Amino acid sequence: MPGTNLTRDEATARADLLDVTSYTVDLDLTTGATTFGSTTTIRFECARPGSDTFVDLVDATVHSITLNGTELDPATAYSDSRIALTGLAASNELVVVADCTYSRTGEGLHRFVDPVDDRVYCYSQFEVPDARRVYATFEQPDLKSVFTFNVTAPAHWRVVSNAPTPEPVPAGEGAAVWHFPTTKRMSTYITAVVAGEYHEVLDTYVGRHGTIPLGHYCRQSLVEHLDLDELLLLTRQGFEFFEDAFGYPYPFEKYDQLYVPEYNMGAMENAGCVTLRDEYLPRSRQDRSFYEFRASVILHEMAHMWFGDLVTMKWWDDLWLNESFAEWACYHAAVEATDFTESWTGFTNSRKQTGYRQDQLPSTHPIAADNVDLHAVEVNFDMITYAKGAAVLKQLVAWVGLKPFLAGLTDYFHAFAYDNSQFADLLAALEKSSGRELEGWATEWLQTAGVNTLAPEFELDEAGRYASFAVRQSAHPDWPTLRRHRIAIGLYDDVNGSLVRRDRFEVDVQGELTVLPQLAGVPQPDLLILNDEDLTYAKIRLDERSLETAVTELGRLDDSLARAVCWGAAWDMTRDAQMRATDFVHLVLRNIGAETDPSGLSSLPRFAALAASTYSAPEHRDALKAEWEEGLRALAEDAVPGSDHQLTFVRQYAAAARSPQALDHLAALLDGTATLEGLDVDQDLRWSLLTGLARAGRADEAEIAAELARDHTISGREKAAAARASRPTAEAKAEAWAAVVDKTTPNETSRSIVLSFMRPDQTDVLGPYVAKYFEAAETLWDEIGTHKASVALEHIFPKPLASPELLETVDAWLATTSAAPGARRYVSEGRADVVRALAAQERDARA
């Protein structure tokens, strides 16, 4: 039975048959807390009268189905999430009356009650295929149409959709109806309805193409945290930049940004009605990396208004086009149009690393994945789509030139406005604007998987000059493609206490070995950086002298992007068991205090913590963890009072504390008997300190409950759940496990538990969960929903118990399981992480 899994072939056949004229969707949100009324009227043309097709509808109680005036029996017509339609006319009208189910998993129409004040908030999330949980649809991106939404809701609510918000019409008994104007032509997955007791602030952007109405929305309990001036500034900067860069006016009538609770993703590009997770309205102090990333999210979703919403891919094969493009565009816009002018450095230090990691897992796939059905889309929607795709597009921009690239985009937007396209259409536009042949580039970079490694090979003469120099390119044998790379090579020397670039060579690398005669006779530098300026997507190796310089002196390298490339090279070498985990921890402790990049400052200590807890040799792990703990405390105490460095190091110290002295210090910071000058122990930091104590068995249920009483919010509930799951007791783990596998646990609460469950220092109490994990993996994908299951299966894989015996257990499960493909994927990824950890441990044991 097909169920909810639409195949590409089915979608192609349906698109060849149908032209969808319009949707009218009537929603009644006053019918109760569990279900809502949904009446859908679809008008559509059929190219071959007499044919059959189907419409999609998930988890609904269908009351009536009327096709061209004829009643269909729901008992027979509605089955397996589809409504069968037979004997179509040339012009058709379908009316489906149903009750649909509110979601508690962030898919479809999610309903949330704020524990602070019991106010109700609803929002839709439809990507990839979940509009069909709210109204009857032809659920595929290339059957675009126009939509008219009529929403009945309590009269005191705000209701927002893709079209401009109308004045509500009273409907009796405290209800009202919002009759929205008809939308522009769009795909079902970017339609939206947001309704509830939201706080609303309206404004405008006045640009060269006219005025765009703006709206910002949040829960009433978050109004004090709505930093409107900054959000409006970013919104206006984005519109001014994108309308000019893309050569096409904003394509919709208004632009609302709604900060919503319990959101699965960072944000969603619903046309003119963008939803964002409301953690982006921070209630406690955050460092600059938080605001830099938030700016990238805001600009990412805005870029989608053109790429994805105005022009949409025909099928999810080209999903990467949407996300990779928006990811590249958001960093480009941040650098060019906002105060976050070094965002590409942050991308290199943090976001790009997620792409490298994903691309080295057994589940890696080409950027342009072969998504044969929706199940394939579910498992291929990952950081290859986002981070690797953006990095590769950055290289494409360098390859064709920024001006030709943007000129090609402008032509592309005008040619396919409000329509669908394929990657070949974009490639043709870029070839025309740049004059370059791009088919070969696309084959190399978009249709093959895996990451290349670039390493220097050289000989020195007696005077310390390069007698010969070459760049060796390699690839994993499972993904052996060797690609063309445009890179810069930077030569850095120690000059008066700083590492200064002496020379730069920009070269093309191709094939296994690229000899560079231009470096012959050049004196060897203290630090040699391949891929200086981070022009390509590849792992980089540091030679012995450069690695020694980096470990001891990286903080004296003034260029933040050059440092980011070195940080990344060292981390890659650690993960690949070519650099000792101990040395990486030393590198971070010695140099992180001088790091100026916000994202690097935030992410690099997390990498070092992983090196200390997982990649270090077991025989000296305790000593390295103690060194890491003590080093973080020293960094926190030496940091400038009130600085981002101080806050970051205290957070990491709370996560690393193990010794009685450190735990006593955490407790003293929490109760105020110890202080650090300039450090505000606000609510979120209190939870960090308390969770650190709970992880070590120094905070019990009574203390967690007392903190929750201070913080009676949904954030407080989620953080309390994380603290409880962190405790090193059998009872705590059993309670946490039961919540994870319970489909009624709210999605973000489940996520908080999952991220706190597996702790490296708790192997004794975690042992029983190896068998429990593999038992749950058989069915979890179907039982709790794909999003919650993917988070759980990734993060409760028993990585802290890495051993050859665990690998045998994994292999036996993989050989016999009948679990969903998504579940098998996360298990195979967990296995790969264990293999990597064991290799790194063996390397760390050697001098």
N, C-alpha and C positions, 0 to 999 in steps of 0.2 A: 504493500500500500504506500502511496507517495507521501501521505501525511502533509507536513509542512515543508517538505523538501522539494521545491520546484527545481527542475533541471533546466539547463541552458537550452536544450533541444525543445522542451515544452514551451519555454518562453519565446523562442524563435518562431515556433509554429503559431503561437497565439498572436504574436505581433504581426505576422504575415496576414492573419485573418481579420484582425480588429483595428478599428480606429475609434478611440474613446472620445466622444464629443464633450461630455460633462459629467461631473459628480455633484449631487446635492446630498449633503450629510447633515442629518438632524440628530443631535445628541441631547439627551435629557440627563443631567447630573443631579437631579433632585429625587431620584428613586430609591436611594439608600446608600449604605457604606460599602456594599459588596459588589453590586452591579449597577450599570447605567443603561439607559435606553439608547438604541442606535438604529436609525432608519436611513438606509442608503438608496438613493435613486441614481442609477447609472444609465446614461444614454450613449449608445455606441453603434457604429456601422460595422457591417460584416461583408467582407469582400466576396464571400461565396455563400449566398443564402442557402439554408438547409443544413449548414455545418453545425457541429457541436463544439462546445468549449466549456470552460469552467471559470468560476469566480472564487476568490479566496476569502475565507473567514475562519478565525481561530478562536476556540474556547468560548463559543456563544450558544445561547439558547435561542433558536430561530423560531419566531412565531408565524411568519408568513413570507412566502416568496412569490412574486408576481412577475412573469415574463410576458411582455406584450399583451397585458390584460388577462392572461391565463394564470390561474393559481397552480403552483407546484406544491406537492406534498413535502414539507420539510423532512419528514421521516425517511423519505427515499432520496430526495434531491440533495440533502445536506449530509455528507459523510466524509470522514477523514479530512476535515478542515477545508473541504471544497464543496461548492454548490455546482452541480452539473446543470448545464444549459444545453438543451437540444433543439434542433430544428430552428435555428436562428433565421430571422428575416434580414433584409438589407439594412433596415433601420430598426433599432431595438431599444426598449426601455425595460430595465430591471429594477424592481423595488424589493428590498430585503428589510424586514422588520425583525429586530432581535434585541435581546439583552446581552451585553458584553460584560466581561469581568474586569474590575479594577486590578491593577498589578501591585504587588509588593516587591517585585524584583527589578523594577526600572525598565521594563519592556512593555510596550503598549501604552495604556493610560495609567500612570502611577498615582496612587492616592496616599497622602501623608497627613497625619495629625500631629501638630507641633506640641510636644509635651510641656512647653513653657506656658502656653495659653489656650491649648485645645483648638486652635484655628486649623482649618482644612486647606490643603494645597494639592492641586492636581497638575500634572504635566504629561505630555506625550513624548515618547521616544520611539521612533519608527525605523531607524536604520539598523539592520539591513532590511528585514522583511516583516515589520511589526505594525504597520498601519492596519493590516488585516486583523489585528486584535481589537480594533476600535470601530471599523466600518468595513463593509464588503468592498473588495478591491480586485482589480487586475494587478497583482502585486509584482511588478517588474519595472525597471527604470525607463524602458523605452516605450511604455504605453502612457505617455504624458497626457494630461488633460487640464481643464480648468475646474476649480472646486468652489462650491458655495457651502459654507458652514453656517448652520443655525444651531445655536447652543442655548439650551434652557438650564439655568443655574440659579442659586439663591441671589436675590436682587442686590445684596451688598457685596457680592464678589466682583473681582476683576476678571474679565475673560478676554484672551488675546489669541489671535490666529495669524495666518499669513497675510491676510488682507487688512486694511486699516480697521481699527475697532469702531463699531457703530455705537450710537446711544442705545442702551437696552430698552426694550418695550415691556412694561409690566405684564405679568402673566398670572397674577392672583396668588394668594397664600404665601407671600414673601418671595415669589420667584419672578424671574424676568427672562426675556429671550433676546439674545444678541444675533441679529440677522447680518452676517458679514457680507460685504460685497464679493463678487466673483474674483477669484485670483487670476494672476497671470498663468500661463501654461507651465506645468511643472510635474515632476514625478511624485508618486504617492509617498515615497520615503522621506521627502522633505516637507510634507504638509505637517501642520502642528495645531494643537489646541492646548492652551495653558489657562487654568481657571482656579480661582480660590481667593482667599482673603489677602492678596498680595498688596504690598505698598507700591505705589506707582509714582514715578517722576518723569515728566515729559519735557523734551527740549527739541532743538533742531540743529541740523548742520546745513549751513548755507555755502554752497560751492559753485564752481564754474558752470555746472549743469542745472542749477536750481536748488531748491530746498528739500531736504530729507527729514521728515519727522522722526525723532528719536524717542525711545522709551527705555527706562531702566526699572526693573521690578525685583523685589525680594520679599522674603517673609517679614512680617511685622516685628518679630523678635530680633531681626538683624538690621533694622533701619539704622541704628547708631553706627553700624560697621560698613554701611554703604558709602565708600569713599568716592562720591559722585564726581568731584572735580577731576580726579585722576582718570576715572573711567570715561568721562566725556572728552577729556583731552586726547586719550588714546583713540577713541572712536573717530573724532574729527581728523586727527592726523592720518588715520588709516584711510578714511574716505578720500581725503585730499590726495594722498599718495596713489591709491589704487585707481581712482578715476583717471588720473593723468597717465600712470604707467600702462594701464590696460587699454587706453584709448577708447573706452566705452563707458557711458554713464551708468551709475548704479541702476540695476535692471528691475527693481521692485519699488513699491509705493512708499514704504516706511521701513524702519529698522529698529526692532525692539530687542533688548537683551535681558533675559530673565534668569535670575540666579535661583536655582531650584534645589530642593533637599534630596538626599539619598540618591544621588545621580551616579550612574555607573561609569560614565566617561568624563573627560574633561569638559566637553561641550559638543553641541550638535548644530549643524548649519541649516536648520529649517529656514526656508526662504523668508526673509524679513522678520523672523521670529526665533532668534537664536537662544537656545537654552544652555546654561553653564552651571557647573556644580557650585553650590553656594559656599563651599569652603574657600572659594576665591574672594570672599568678603571676610577677611580674617578678624577674629575677635581678640587675638593676642598678637604680640609683636612678631613680625616675620623679617627675615633678612632680605637683601636685595635680590637674591636668586629667585625667591618666591614671586616678586613683582615682575622680574624679567620674564619668568616663565608665563605668568598670567598675561602679560602683554603679548607674548607669542600666541597664546590661545585665542585671545580676542582678535588678533590680526589674522590668524589661521581661519577662523570661522568667517570673517569678513571676506577674505580672498575666495572662499567657497561660493559667495554670491555670484561670482562670475564663473569660476571653474568648479562645476558640479551642479550648480543650481540653474544658471542661465544656459550653460551647455553641459549636458549630462551624458555619461557613457551609456552605450546601448545595453551592455550587460556587465556583470561584476568582474569579468576578466580585466577590465580597465579601471577597476576601483583604485588601483595605485595612482592613476592619473589624478583623481580627485585629491587624494591625501598627500601624495608626494609633492604635487604642485602647491597645494595650500601650505604645506610645511616649508618648502623653499621660500614661498612668497612671504610668509610671516616673518622669517628671519631677515630676509632682504629688506622688507619694509621697516622692521625694527631698527636696523642699522641706518637706513637712509632717512627715516622720518620721525624717529622718536629719540628719547634720551638714552635708550639702551643701545648705544652705538657699537658695543663690542659683543653683540648677541651671537655672532658666528663663533666667537671663542667659547661662549657658554654651550653652544651646540656641539662643538668638538669635545669639550670636557664631559658632557653629560649625555645629551640626546643621542649623539652619534655612537656612543659606546653601547647603547641598547641595540642599535642596528648591527654592530659588529658581533655582539653576543648572539643575537637571533640568527645571524647568517652562518654561525658555526655549529648550530644544533642540527640533529638529524632531520628535523622538520623543515629545514631551510627550503626555499623555493625561489624561482625567479621573481623579480619585481613584478613583471607581467605574468601573474600566475594563471594556470589553466583551471579556472573555476567552473567545473562542469555542472555544479549544482550548488544549492544554498549551503549544504553541509561543507563543501569545499571552501566557500566564502568564510564561513564561521571560523575555520582553522587557519586561513591565510590572511586574516585581517590583523596584522601584527606590526612589529617595528621594522620589518623589511619594507612594508608598505609605507611607513612614515619616515623613519630616520635614514635608512639606506636610500630610499627613493629620493629624499630631499638632497642627500649628499651627491647622488648621481646626477640629479638635475643641476646642482651647483656646478658640477663638472661640465655638463652640457652647455650651460651658460658661458663658461670659460671657453668652450670649444667653438661655439658659433659667434660669441660676442653678445654683450647685454643688449645693445640697441637692435640688432637683427632678431634676437630672441623675443623682445617685447613687440617688435613690429609684426612678427609672425603670430603672436598671441592676439594682437588687435584684429588681424585679418580673420583669425580663427573664430573669435567671439562674434564678429559680424556675420560670418558665413553660417554659423550654427546656432544663432540666438534662439532660445526657447525650444531647442531641438536636441537630438541625440547625435553622438559622434563616436568614432573609434580612434584608437591611437594613430592609425595610419593617416587620419585626417589632420591631426596635429603635426605629425612628422612632415607631411607634405607642405603645410603652411610654413614650418621652420626651414625646410629645405629651400623653399621659394625665397624667403626673406634673407637667408644667410648665404645662399649659393653653395652650401656644403652638402655632400652626400651623407645621409645619416642612417641609411639602412644597416650598414655594417656596424656602426656604433650601437644602434638599437639592439642588434642581435647579440653583440658582446655583453652589453651591460644590462639589458632588460629581460632577455630571454634565457639567461643562464644564472645559476645560483652560486653562492660561495664568495669568499673574500680572498683577494690576493695578498701575498706578503712580499714586501720590497726590502731587500737587505743590501748594504754596501759590501763590495768585495774590492780589496785593494792591496797593493804592495807598497812599502816605503823604501826610499833610498837611504843611504847613510846619513843624510842631512835631515831626515824626517819629512821629506816631501813625498807626495804620491808619485811612485814610479808608474803605476797603472791604477785605473779606477773603473769600476763597472757597477751596475745595479742588477742584482739577481732577483728575478721574479719567480715566485712559486705559488702553488695552489694545492689545496687538499685533494688527495687522489679521487675522492668521490665527486668532486666538483672541479675538474682540472682546467677550466678555461683560463688562459693567460690573456690579459686585456691590454689595450693601449691606455697609457696613463700620461697625462701632462703633469709634471711635478716641478717644484722648485727645490733646489738643494741649498741649504744655508750652512755657512761655515762661521762658527762663533769662537771667539777667543776671550780669555780672561784679561780685561784691560782695567787696571786700577780698581779691582774689586767688583767689576761688573762683567757679565758675559755679553759681548758686543758682536754683532754680525759683521764679519770682515768682508764677506763676499757672498754672492748669490748667483746661482746658475739655474736657468729654467730650461728643462729638457723634456723630450718625449721618450718614454720607456715603452718598449714593445718586445714581446717574446721572453724567452727564459733569461737571456743575458744581454744587457745593453752596455756596450763599452763607451765610456765618455772620455775621449782624448783631451778635452779641454781642461780636465782636472790634473793631467800629468804635469808634474813640476810644481804644483801648488802645495805649500806647506800644510801639513796635517793640522787641523784646528783642535782646540780643546773639546769642542762639541760639534759633531756633524749631524745635521737634521735632514733626512730625506723627507720629502713632502712638506717642506717648510711652507707656511701659509695655508696648509691643509687644502690643497687644490684637488686632490683625488680621494677616492675611497679605497683605502688599503691599509693593512697592518704594516707598521714600520719597525725595523730592528735598529737598535743602537749598537755601534761597535763597542769594543771593550773600554776604550778610553772615553768615549762619549757617555757610556753608562756610568762610569766612575765619576765623571764630571757632574752628571745629572743627580746622582744620589747625594753628592756632597754640596753642590753649588746651584741647583736649579732655581732656588729662590733669588739668585742674583742675576737671572735672565730677565731683562726688563720687558720684553715683548710678550704679552699675555697669550697670543695665539701660538707663538713658538713654544712657550711653556706647555700649552695644552697638547701640542703634538708630542712633546717629550713625555708628559704624564701618560698619555694614551699609549705610547710605545712601551713604556715601562709596565703598565698594567697588562697589555697584551702579552708581553714576555713572561710576566708572572703567571697569567692564566694558561699560557702554553708551556709551563714548566721549563722555561729558559732563564728565568730569574728567580732567585729564592724569595719566598714570601717574606722572610725576615728582612731581606734587603728592601723590599717594597715598603714595608712598615717603617723602616728607618728613613727611606726617601721621604715619606709623607711627614713623619715627625720632624725631620730636619728642615723641611721647606714649606710646609703648608702655612706656617705663620706669616710668610711673605706673599702668599697668593692673593692677587687682587681680583681675579675673576669670580663673580658671585657663584656661578654654577660649579666651578671647580672647587671653591671653598666648601660648598655643600656636598658634592658628590665624592670627592677624593677620600675623605675620611671614611665614608661607607665602604669604599673599595678596600681600604687598609683594614677595616674591621673584619671584612670577609677573609682577607689574607691571613689575619691573625687567628681567626676562629676555625677556618675551614681548610686553607691551603698550607698551613704550617705543619711541620712534622710533629706527630703526637708526642714524641719524647721531649721536645722542648717547647710545646705549645703553652703550657702554664707560664713559663718564664716570659714568652713573647707577649702573652695577654697582659701580664703584670706590667711589662714595659709600655705597652700601648695605653693601659689605664693611667699609669703615672705620667706618661708623656702628655696625654690629653689634659690631665689636671694642671700640669705646668703650663701648657698652652693657654688654658682658660684663665689662669691666674696672671699670666704675662700679657694677655691681650689688652688692647685699649679699652678702658671701662665704657660700657654701653655700645661697643662695636658689634658688627655682625660676626667678627671672628670670635668674640667672647661668647655670644649666644650659640654659635655653631659648636664650639668646643665643649660647652657645658652640656648641650644635648647629646653629643657623642660620648662624653664622659659618663652621663647617666646610663647610656646603653652599654658601656664597657665595664662599669664598676663591678668588681668581684671581691676584692679584699675587704676585710672587716673595717679597715680605716676608711676606704672609699665609700662603703655603704653608710658608715657613720656620718661621713661628710654629706652624702645625699640627704640623709634624714635631717641633718642640721640645716641645710639649705631649704628644705621643705618646711620645717617648722620655724624658720627665721632665726635660729640661734647662731647660724653662720651666714655670712653675706659675702658677696663679691661686689666691689665698688662698680656702680653703673648697671648691675644686673637686676632687672625687674622680674621677680619670680611670679609671673602672671599665670592665668589659669592653664593655658596649654603647657607651659613649662612645669607647673605643678604636676600635671599628669605624666610628663616625661620622667620627673624625679620619682614619683610614686610607682610608676611601672618598672623603673629600674630596681626599686626596692622589692616589688612584688616578684620580679623575675628571680631574685636571689633568696626568696622566702622570708624577706624582712617586712612585708606588708601583707596583712591578712584581709579577710572579707570585711571585717568591721571597718578597717581603715579605708578600703575602697568604697564601701557604702557611704562613709562619712564624706568622702571627697565628692561622690556623686550627689549627695544632698547639697553641697555647695554649688554644684554645677548641674542643675536640673534642666538640661538641654539635650537635644539629640546628639550633639557632639560629646557631651558628658557621658551619655549612655554608651556611645560607641567606644570612648576611651576607657570607660569602666570595664566594658566587655574585653577589651584588649588587655588591661591589667590583670583581670581574672584569669584569662587564658595563659598569661605569662607565668603564673605561679608553678613551682616545681613539685606539685603534688598530684597523686593519682586522681584524687577527687576533682581537682581543678581541670585536669585534662579531660576527664570523662564528661564533665559538664560542658566544656567547650566543644568537644567532639559532637555531642548530641545536638548542640545548636547549629553546627556547621551542616550536618546532614538533614536538618529539619527544614523543609521547604518554606515554612512560615517565618523563619528568621529574616528580618529585613536585610536587604542586600548589603548595605554599607556596614551594618552591625556584623554580618557574617564575614565581610572582608576584614574588619578590624580583628576579629577572633583568629581568622586564618593566618594573618600576618604575624600574629604573636604566639602561635601554637608551637612551632618547631624552634626550639632554642638549643644552641650548641652545648650548653652546660647541663642539659637535662636528659642525657641519654638513658638513664635508668628508668625514668617514668615514661619515656617515649617508646621504649622497646615494644610494648604491646601494640603500638599503632602501625607497625609495619604490616602485619596481617590485616588489621582493620582498614588500612588505606587501600590495599589491593582488593579487598572485598567490596569496599564502597566504590572503587573505580569502575567496577563492572556496570553499575546502574546509575551512578550519580548524575551523569550527563542528562538523562531523561527525567530524573526525579526532582531536581531542584532548579532546572533551567540552565541554559548553556552558559550564560554569563557567570552566575554564581559558581557553577561547576568548574568552569575554566580557572577562576581565581583559586578555588579550593584545591583542585588537583595539582596546580602549579606549586602552591606554597605550602601545602601540607605533605608533599612528597618528603620522605624521611631522609633528607640530605645530611642532617647532622650525624646519622648512623652509617655514614659511608664506609663500605668495606667490601671485599670480594664476595662475602656471603650475601650481602644485599644485592649485588649485581646478579648473582645466581637466581635469587628470588624474582628479580625484575624480569630476567630473561625467560624464566619459566612461565611467568604470567603473560608476557607478550606472545609467547608461542602458543598459548591455549585460549586466550581471551576472546570473547565475542562482544566486547565493549564498543561503544560508539567511537568513530575515528578520532573525534576530539579528545576523548579520554586516552586513547592509545598514544596520541601525540604527546600529551603532557607527561605520561609515564616515560616515554622514550626520551623526552627532553630531560627529565629528572635523572634518568640513567646516565645521560651524557655528562651532566653536572657532577655525578659521582665519579665517573671515570676521570674527568678533569681534576677533581679534588685529589684523588689518589695519586695521580701523576705529579701534581704540584707538591704533595706531601713528600713523595720520594725525592723530588729535586731539592726541597728545603732541607732534607736530612743530610745532604751532601754539602761540603764546604765550597 
